[in-house]
Amino acid sequence: MAKATIEEKQYLVRFRADKESHLKILDQTLCLEKCPDKPCTYFCPGEVYKFEGDRIQVGYEGCHECGSCRIGCPHDNIEWKYPKGGYGVVFRLA
């Protein structure tokens, strides 16, 4: 049996998104002025954070709830909490 690629494994992940985000950038100015590398845009496995223009966009609907953004932001500028009950990531086995 061939090993599945990370892309194939991520395809099995399903999401039930709430209308309200469970992720929040606390200070957009901090991201723009004091965070030149924008690490949240590359360490998130769900690619939730995107830098567009002068703002970080948060696509919370694809969050894997791993918490990497909560510990990886060098400025503690991301508020992370679990989605409300019944919402969020749903893992499926192949």
Helices and strands as residue ranges (DSSP letters): H 6-11, E 14-16, E 23-25, H 28-34, H 40-43, E 49-52, E 55-58, G 60-62, H 68-72, E 78-80, E 88-90
